[in-house]
Each structure stands twice: as structure tokens, then as C-alpha cells.
Amino acid sequence: QQAAADLNDEPSVASDTTFILVANPTLGAFSSSYGSYVPLFDYVPRPIADTRFNTIAVVNEYDAWADPISQPDNALAVLNSIMAMAFVHPVAHFSDLSSVPQENITSTVNDQGGTLSFYLVPAKQLPLTMPLRQAGVPDEVVNEIDATLRPTIDAAYARNRPPPSATVATAVEPITSGSVDRTSASVKPSKGSRENANPSRRVSAARPDAPDVSPSTRRGSSLPPSAAGTSAPRSPVR
């Protein structure tokens, strides 16, 4: 990490040089404490500097240093992460990147043209149950235990949580007097409701107390009759 930053301004180093970071805690466990002193390691974590070089970051699933959990109240995930320090972290540099599925690879390009690629190496077996395998418990038995525990453990990682569902807005047809008339005409009350209906509480589409806004009664209005929204003239009665 520091070597790439130091060599970035060295013209003798080709830009197609690639740096590989394996199980780097700077990108994992210490990613939320950049600039803060860590007394246990006498270390101040820094973010990866943007360089013209390409960088590959190898992260093994469940490794507490490189792949920390995001839900610390998940006891199973915490125990599994601790066991990964013993069973996953020490052998992370043996990871086969060619077997990493495409959906586990993400890349970003910085302003200097360098690409940072993350490879999340999936764990075939849970670190939590590795002692059972070492004790001679048949693999098919431990595999069933893994299948039972893995959903709970995976739920402690933000990457496994489903995205929030989007709210779908539906278009609402505006209510017009015509649509109200059609709706009123399509609804036929039952016989009992007609007998028990209270005429004083009936609601009409046309308000009986609405003022007359026809051109003949709109005195003093500055709007011409054509802008008043009148209906077409009626045919004369013969």
C-alpha cells in the first residue's frame, strides 16, 4: 500500500505495475478508524492513496481482519469471525482468484487512471465448525450444520442484506364532474338502502348551494365569457 504511493512519482516504474493486497485490515477492520492511533499495533491506519497503478485487494469471506461484520450483536457471526482468524486469515495468500465468481468482484477507477479491484473469496466451509471437521466428524454431518448456521451468520454482513424496496407511485386519474356522474350512475343502491336512505344526507355531484357562475350573472367580472368555462349553448326549444 505504501510502496504504491511512494513509487507513484517515480517515472522508471511502469504504470501497468499491479500491487496486490491480501487480507489488508486497512480496508477491513480499520476502515472506519482512518487517522486514529491503534495502540495495540502502534499503527495509524490510512486509506489507500490514489495512484496510477492498479491494485487488487483480496478479501476472504469471514476473515475478521479483512471482512469484519457489520452487526456485532450477532453472536454466531462474532464467534465465526473469531474462528476465521485462525482458519482463514493465515492462509489467505493461497486464495485462487480465478475461482472467484464475477459477482464477487468490484472495481473502481481513480482520477489518475489506477483501478482498485476487490476480490471477495467465498468460504466453502464455516470457520466456526472447522474444529468439528478436525475432530473427525463426517463432512456430511458438518455440512448440514453449516447450511443451518450460515443464513444467520450471513445476516450480520451488510452486503447480504436486501436493498430497501422502492415505493412505486401509481397515477391517480383526476376527478371531474363527468367521472363523478358516471360513477354515481354505475352505483345502484339496494332496495333496503333506498327505503332507509336519509334524503337530507345525500350528496349530489352538483352542489345545490353553489353560486351561479354563468356569464349572465357574473357581474363586474373582468374575464370574457369565453374564459368562464361555460358549456355549449342549448338548442332552441321548438
C-alpha positions as CSV (number, residue, x, y, z in Angstrom):
1,Q,0.0,0.0,0.0
2,Q,2.7,2.5,1.0
3,A,5.0,1.3,-1.8
4,A,2.5,2.2,-4.5
5,A,2.2,5.7,-3.0
6,D,6.0,6.1,-2.8
7,L,6.6,4.9,-6.4
8,N,3.7,6.8,-8.0
9,D,6.0,9.8,-8.9
10,E,8.9,7.5,-10.0
11,P,9.0,7.6,-13.8
12,S,11.1,4.5,-14.0
13,V,8.2,2.4,-12.7
14,A,5.8,1.4,-15.4
15,S,2.1,2.4,-15.0
16,D,1.0,-1.2,-15.7
17,T,2.5,-2.3,-12.4
18,T,0.0,-4.1,-10.3
19,F,0.0,-4.2,-6.5
20,I,-1.8,-7.0,-4.6
21,L,-3.1,-6.5,-1.0
22,V,-4.1,-9.7,0.8
23,A,-6.2,-9.6,3.9
24,N,-5.4,-6.0,4.5
25,P,-7.1,-4.7,7.7
26,T,-6.8,-1.2,6.5
27,L,-9.6,-2.0,4.0
28,G,-11.5,-4.0,6.6
29,A,-11.3,-3.9,10.4
30,F,-9.6,-0.4,10.4
31,S,-11.6,1.1,7.6
32,S,-13.7,3.1,10.0
33,S,-10.8,4.5,12.0
34,Y,-8.6,6.2,9.4
35,G,-6.2,8.6,11.1
36,S,-6.8,7.2,14.6
37,Y,-3.9,5.7,16.5
38,V,-4.3,2.0,17.3
39,P,-2.1,1.4,20.4
40,L,-2.3,-2.4,20.3
41,F,-0.5,-2.4,16.9
42,D,1.3,1.0,17.3
43,Y,-0.3,1.9,14.0
44,V,-2.3,4.7,12.3
45,P,-4.5,3.3,9.5
46,R,-4.6,5.3,6.3
47,P,-6.8,5.0,3.3
48,I,-5.3,3.7,0.0
49,A,-3.8,6.6,-1.9
50,D,-4.9,7.2,-5.4
51,T,-2.1,6.2,-7.8
52,R,-1.6,5.4,-11.5
53,F,-1.1,1.8,-10.6
54,N,-3.7,-1.0,-10.5
55,T,-4.3,-2.5,-7.1
56,I,-6.0,-5.9,-6.3
57,A,-7.4,-6.3,-2.8
58,V,-8.0,-9.9,-1.8
59,V,-10.7,-10.4,0.9
60,N,-11.5,-13.8,2.3
61,E,-15.1,-14.2,3.5
62,Y,-15.5,-14.2,7.2
63,D,-11.9,-13.1,7.9
64,A,-12.2,-10.7,10.9
65,W,-9.3,-8.5,9.7
66,A,-10.3,-8.0,6.1
67,D,-14.1,-8.8,6.2
68,P,-15.4,-7.5,9.5
69,I,-19.1,-8.0,10.5
70,S,-21.4,-5.0,10.4
71,Q,-23.9,-6.4,13.0
72,P,-21.8,-7.1,16.2
73,D,-24.9,-8.2,18.2
74,N,-25.0,-11.4,16.1
75,A,-23.3,-13.8,18.5
76,L,-22.9,-16.6,15.9
77,A,-21.3,-14.2,13.4
78,V,-18.9,-12.9,16.1
79,L,-17.8,-16.4,17.0
80,N,-17.4,-17.4,13.4
81,S,-15.4,-14.3,12.7
82,I,-13.0,-15.1,15.6
83,M,-12.5,-18.6,14.4
84,A,-11.7,-17.2,10.9
85,M,-8.7,-15.5,12.4
86,A,-7.2,-19.0,13.0
87,F,-8.6,-20.9,10.0
88,V,-8.9,-18.3,7.2
89,H,-6.6,-15.3,7.7
90,P,-3.3,-17.3,7.9
91,V,-3.9,-19.0,4.5
92,A,-5.5,-16.0,2.7
93,H,-2.4,-15.6,0.4
94,F,-3.2,-19.1,-1.1
95,S,-6.5,-17.9,-2.5
96,D,-7.3,-18.8,-6.1
97,L,-8.6,-15.6,-7.6
98,S,-9.6,-17.4,-10.8
99,S,-12.3,-19.2,-8.9
100,V,-13.9,-16.0,-7.5
101,P,-17.4,-15.5,-9.1
102,Q,-17.8,-12.4,-11.1
103,E,-20.5,-11.0,-8.8
104,N,-17.8,-11.0,-6.0
105,I,-15.5,-8.7,-7.9
106,T,-15.9,-4.9,-7.8
107,S,-13.7,-2.3,-9.4
108,T,-13.3,1.5,-9.2
109,V,-11.1,3.8,-11.3
110,N,-9.5,6.8,-9.6
111,D,-8.6,10.2,-11.1
112,Q,-5.1,9.1,-12.0
113,G,-6.3,6.1,-14.0
114,G,-5.5,3.4,-11.5
115,T,-8.0,0.7,-10.8
116,L,-8.8,-0.8,-7.4
117,S,-10.4,-4.2,-7.6
118,F,-11.9,-6.1,-4.7
119,Y,-12.0,-9.9,-4.8
120,L,-14.3,-11.4,-2.2
121,V,-13.2,-15.1,-1.9
122,P,-16.2,-17.2,-0.8
123,A,-15.7,-19.6,2.1
124,K,-16.8,-23.2,1.2
125,Q,-16.9,-24.1,4.9
126,L,-17.7,-22.1,8.0
127,P,-14.7,-21.4,10.2
128,L,-17.0,-21.9,13.2
129,T,-17.4,-25.6,12.5
130,M,-13.8,-26.4,11.4
131,P,-12.9,-27.9,14.8
132,L,-15.7,-30.5,14.2
133,R,-14.1,-31.5,11.0
134,Q,-10.7,-31.7,12.6
135,A,-12.2,-33.9,15.4
136,G,-13.3,-36.4,12.7
137,V,-17.0,-35.6,12.5
138,P,-18.2,-36.7,9.0
139,D,-18.3,-34.0,6.4
140,E,-21.9,-34.6,5.5
141,V,-22.9,-34.0,9.1
142,V,-20.9,-30.8,9.4
143,N,-22.1,-29.6,6.0
144,E,-25.7,-29.9,7.3
145,I,-24.7,-27.8,10.4
146,D,-23.1,-25.2,8.1
147,A,-26.2,-25.0,6.0
148,T,-28.3,-24.4,9.1
149,L,-26.0,-21.7,10.6
150,R,-24.9,-19.9,7.5
151,P,-28.1,-17.8,6.9
152,T,-27.9,-16.4,10.5
153,I,-24.2,-15.7,10.2
154,D,-24.5,-14.1,6.7
155,A,-27.2,-11.8,8.0
156,A,-24.6,-10.0,10.0
157,Y,-22.9,-8.6,6.9
158,A,-24.4,-5.6,5.1
159,R,-23.6,-7.0,1.7
160,N,-26.1,-9.8,2.3
161,R,-29.0,-7.6,3.2
162,P,-31.6,-6.9,0.6
163,P,-31.9,-3.4,-0.7
164,P,-34.8,-1.3,0.6
165,S,-37.9,-1.8,-1.5
166,A,-38.7,1.1,-3.8
167,T,-42.1,2.7,-3.4
168,V,-44.0,2.6,-6.6
169,A,-46.1,5.6,-7.3
170,T,-49.4,5.0,-9.1
171,A,-51.0,7.6,-11.3
172,V,-54.4,8.7,-10.0
173,E,-56.9,9.9,-12.5
174,P,-58.2,13.4,-11.6
175,I,-61.8,13.6,-10.5
176,T,-64.0,15.5,-12.8
177,S,-67.7,16.2,-12.7
178,G,-68.1,13.8,-15.7
179,S,-66.4,11.0,-13.9
180,V,-68.4,11.6,-10.7
181,D,-71.6,11.5,-12.8
182,R,-70.5,8.2,-14.4
183,T,-69.5,6.7,-11.1
184,S,-72.8,7.8,-9.5
185,A,-74.8,6.3,-12.3
186,S,-73.0,3.0,-12.1
187,V,-73.7,2.5,-8.4
188,K,-77.2,1.3,-7.7
189,P,-78.3,1.2,-4.1
190,S,-80.1,-1.9,-2.8
191,K,-83.8,-1.9,-2.1
192,G,-83.2,-1.7,1.6
193,S,-80.8,1.2,1.3
194,R,-83.4,3.2,-0.8
195,E,-86.0,2.7,1.9
196,N,-83.7,3.7,4.7
197,A,-81.8,6.4,3.0
198,N,-81.9,9.8,4.6
199,P,-82.6,12.4,1.9
200,S,-81.0,15.1,4.0
201,R,-77.7,13.3,3.9
202,R,-77.5,12.5,0.2
203,V,-74.5,14.0,-1.6
204,S,-75.1,15.3,-5.1
205,A,-72.3,15.8,-7.7
206,A,-73.7,19.3,-8.3
207,R,-73.8,21.4,-5.1
208,P,-77.2,23.0,-4.7
209,D,-75.8,25.9,-2.9
210,A,-73.1,26.7,-5.4
211,P,-73.4,30.2,-6.8
212,D,-74.5,30.8,-10.4
213,V,-71.3,31.5,-12.3
214,S,-72.9,31.8,-15.8
215,P,-71.9,34.8,-17.9
216,S,-75.3,36.4,-17.4
217,T,-74.9,36.6,-13.6
218,R,-71.1,37.3,-13.4
219,R,-71.4,41.0,-13.0
220,G,-68.2,43.0,-12.8
221,S,-66.0,40.1,-13.9
222,S,-63.0,41.1,-16.0
223,L,-62.9,37.7,-17.7
224,P,-64.6,37.4,-21.1
225,P,-67.5,34.9,-21.4
226,S,-65.2,32.5,-23.4
227,A,-62.9,32.2,-20.3
228,A,-65.6,31.5,-17.8
229,G,-65.8,27.8,-18.7
230,T,-69.5,27.8,-19.9
231,S,-71.0,24.8,-21.6
232,A,-72.1,24.8,-25.2
233,P,-75.4,26.7,-25.9
234,R,-78.5,24.7,-25.8
235,S,-80.6,24.2,-29.0
236,P,-83.7,26.3,-29.0
237,V,-86.9,24.6,-28.0
238,R,-89.4,24.3,-30.8
